[in-house]
Amino acid sequence: MKTAFLALAVLFPSAALAQEIKAEGESPAKIALNFLRKYDSNDDGAISKSELPSPEFFKRYDQDNDLRVTALEIRQAEQGIKSKAEAAAPKRKEYFRGLDDFGEHDLNADGRFTKKEFESYLHDACDQNRDGYVNEDEYKYVDTTPGGEDKAVDLQSFDKLDENKNKSLSLQEFELSKEYIDALDRNNDHTISKEELIEAVLRKWGGVPGTSAESVLRRMDANGDGELVRKEFDGKDRLWNEINGYRTEKEDPTINKDELEKYITRVKELRQKANAFMTRYDMNGDGKVTRDEFDGPDGAFGRCDANGDGIVTRADGVD
C-alpha cells in the first residue's frame, strides 16, 4: 500500500501531499509525525528521496538540502506557513457592536454604505467567532428579510459563494444581491444610509416590552431575580444580542437592570436619529411632507405615502 502511494506522490506537489496528511487545525508537530509514519519506511527518523520521490516535497521541507527531511524541518516549515497565514488573516475586534460599528465600515465617512461597505458590515456581524471568516453556521445569521417580513430576499447558497471550498467565506467571497440592497434602500440612491439601517434594525429589535428597565423586568423576568437570561427572551435572539453586545453567554450569561437602561436610552436616541426623514424634507415645519418638498424619485415618495393621500406624515410609519 505504501509503495502504491509513493508512485502517486511523484505526480502531486507537496501541497497536495500535505492536505492528504494533515487535518484542518492540526499542529505542525502532528503534521510532521504523520509524514514520518507514512513515508519513513526504514524508521531512521527522516524521509529520503527513495522513500518519497517528490521534488515539491523536498523543495518545501528540505531546508539544509541534504536530500533528507527530518521531523524538525517539517515542523519549522509548517510553523512558518501557519504564522504567515495568521498574519495575513483579517483581524476582528473582540465583539461586533451592531450599529455602533457603522463607522468602522463606512470607509469614506459619508454616512452611507455602498454595496461593498455594507457587505463588510454584514460579514463582520455574522462572524460570531471573530476569526475573520463566515462559516456555514454563521452564514445563517444573514437576515433574509432585511426590509421587513414582506420583503424576503433569496440568498446565494453558501456552497456557491465558497469558491475555494474551504467551508468559510472571506470578505471577498461574501456577496449580496442587488435585491438585498434594494430591500433596505428606501430612497433608491443605491446606497444604505445610517438612517435607513437604523429604521430596518429598529423594525427587527426595537421592541422591548416597556419604556423602562423596571417595566421590562416585570414582564420578562420569569424567576424574579432581577436579571434576564436568554431563555426569558422567548426566542428573540436578535434582541438579546443587541442588548448583550454580542458577547457569548459563557462570558456574560445575564442582562441586568443597568444594561437594560442603557439599551432603552440608546433606542430612544436611535429613534430620534431615524426622524431624519421629517427633519430633512418638512421644509415648513408643519409635520407634513408634500411631493414638492420631497426631492427624491416618485416611487420612493409613493412608498413613504402609505395611505396614498399625497402627503407623508408620521402616521404613514415614517419616523
N, C-alpha and C positions, 0 to 999 in steps of 0.2 A: 504493500500500500504506500509506504514511504517512497519507494523507487518510482512509482507511477506519478506521485505528486511532484517529485523532483523534475521529471520530464516536463510537466506542465509549467513549472516555475520559470523555466527559461523563456517561456512565451509571454509572461506577465511581468510588469515592473514591480518594484518593491512596494509601492503604494498599495497595489492590489494584494500582494502577499501580506502586508501589514493588516489590511482590512480582514483578510481571512483569519489572521492570528488573533487580533485583539477585538474585544467587545467595547462598545462605547463607554467611556468613563474609566477604563482600566488604567492603572498606574503604569509609568514607564518600566518599573521593576517587573511587574506582572507580564508586560508585553515581552520583555527580554527573556523571562523564564519560559514563556510559551514558545518563542522561537527556538530556544535550545532544546526543549523537549521534543519538538517536531523534527528538527534538522540535524542536531548534533548526534549523528549515528554512532560515533566511536566514544562518546561521553568524555571528551577531553576538555570540555568547558569552552569550546569555540566552534564556529561554523566555518568550514573551509569551502573553497570553490568546488571541490569534488562532491561535497555534501549538498551544496545549493549553488549550481552554476548559473546564477542570475547577476549580470553586470549591474543592474539597477540596485540590487540589494547591497552590493559592496560599495557602490557609489554613495549610497545613503548612510551606511553604517561603518565602513572600514576606515576609521579616522586616521590610523597610522600607516595605511597602505601596505600592510604585511600579508594581505590575502587571507587573513583570519579575522573573524568578527567575534568578539567576546561579548558576554552579557553586559559588561560595563559600557562598552561602546554603544550598544543598542539603547541602554538606559539614558546615556548622555544625549544621544541624538533625539530620542523621543521626548526627553525633557525640554530640549531646545525647541522642538516643534510645538509642544504644548504651551510653553511660555510665549512663543510668538503668536499663537492663536489667541491666547488670553489677552495679550496686549492689543491685538487688533480688534477684539470684540467690543461692540458698543457698550458704553458704561451707562448704568442707570442709577438714579437717585434711589435711596433705600425704599421709598414709598412713592407711589403715584398719588397726587393730591387733587385729582379732579379738576375743577375749574380754576383752582389756584395755579395750576401748571400751564394755563393758556399761554402765558408769555414765554415759556420755555420753548414753545414750538412755533410761535409767531415770529419767524426769523427776521422779517423786516419791520416788526413792531408797528404795523399799521392797523391793528385791532381786528384783522380779518385773517382767516385761514384760506390759503389756496388748497387745491386738492392734495398736493404733496405735503403741505404743512399739517392738514387735518389727518392724513394717513399716519404721519409721525406721532401726532397726539393720540390717536386711537390705538396705534401699535403699542405705545407706552402704557396706555390704560389697560390693555389686555395682558401685558407682560407681568403676570402675577408673581413669578419667582425672581423677577428683576435680573434675568440673565442676558437681556438684550435681544431675545428672540421670542416668538409666539409659537407655542406647540399646539397640538391638536386640541387638548383640553382647554387651553387658554383662548383658542380661536372661537370657542363657543360664547365668550364674553362679548363678541361683536353684536351689538343690538341690531336685530333685523327690522325694527320699526322705529328708526331714528326720528321720523317726523310725526309719530303718533301711530296708534294701532291701525288706523285706516290707510297707512302708507307703508305697508310691508315691502321690503326690498329683498330680492333673491341675491344671496352672496355666492361668489365663486367658491367651488369646493376647495377644501384645504389641499387635497392632492394636486389639483390643477395649479394652485399658486406655488406649491412646493417644488420648484423647478429642479433642484438638485437632490430631491428625495431623501433629505436628512431628517425629516419629521419635525422641522422647525422652520418658521418663516422669518427671514431677515427683514429689515425695513424695506430693502429693495424689492423683495418678493411680495410684500404686503400691499395689496392694491384694492381700491374700492371702485365700484362702478360709478358712472356719471349719475345714474338714478339715485345712488346713495347720497351724493352731494345735493342733488336737486330736492330730496326729501327734507333737507334742513334749510335750504336756500330760499327764504321767503320772498326776497325782492329780485330774484332772478339775475343776480350780478355774477353768478358762477363762483362766488366765494362764500365762506361762512363767517359772519361777524360774531363777535363775542356776545352781542345781544341775542342773535339767533340761536347760538349754542346755549345760552342761559335759558331762553324760552323752552328749548327742547328738553334740557335737563330738568327744569322745574316741572314739566309735564310728567316726567318719569319719577322723580324722587322728592318733589317739593311738598308732599302731603302728609307730614306728621299730624296725627290726630290731636291737635291742641296748639295754642298760641304761647304756652309757657312750659317750662320743664315740669312744673308740678302737674299740669293737666295731662301732659304726655305720660308721665309715670302713673297717674291714676288710671289711665285707660290701658296701658301696655304692661305694667309691672305685675305680672301674674302672681309672683310669690311674695310681693310686698317688701323686698329687701332694699329698695331704693336705687337699684341698678337694673339695667336691661341686658339680657343675653340674646344671642342671635335667634334662638327658637321663639322668643317672645315677639319677634318681628313678623312672625307668621309668613315666612317665605319672601319677605321684602328685602332680598339680598342687596339690591342696588342702594336702597335707603340705608341699610346697615353700613355698607362700605363707605358711603359719603360721610356719615356721622363719625365713623370709627377711623377715618383716614386711611382706609385700605390696608390696615395692619392685619396680620393673621390673628386668629382667635387665641393661638398659643401665647402670643406676645401681649395681647390686650383683649381678654375674653368678655369684658363688660363695657357698657356705656353708662357713665354716672350723670348726676344732675348738672354738674358744671359743663360737661361735654354737650349735653342737650341744649343748655342755654346758649353756648357758643354757636351751635348749629342753627338754632332758631334765629339768632341775631344775624347770622350770615345769610340765611334765606331771605330775611327781610331786606337786607342790603342788596342782594341779587335781584329781588323783585323791583326795587327802586331803579336799578340799572336797566332792567328789562322794560321800564317805562320809556325807553329811548324813542320808541315809535311816536308817541304823542308829543314828547318834547321836541323832536326833530320836525314834525310835519304840521302840528297845530299852531299855525303862524299867528292867529289872532287870540289864542288862549281861551277859546270858548268850549274846550273839551270835545271838539269835533274836528275831523279831518275830511275836507272835501276833495274832490278829484283835482280841483285847481291847486290845492295846497300840496298835493302828493306829486313828487317828481319822478316816481317810478313808473314801470310799464302798467298798462291797463289790467293785464292778467293778475299782477301782484295786488293791485288795489281791489280787484274783484274777490280775491281770496280773503283779504282782510275784511271786506264788507260782507260779513256773514249773513245778515238779514236782507241784503240787496236793496237798501233804501237810499243808496247813493252817498252816504256818509259813513265814516268809521268812528266809532266811539269805543270806550272800554267795554260796553255791553256786547260788542262783537267778539269779545275774547282777546282783544289786542291789548297787551299791557304797555 
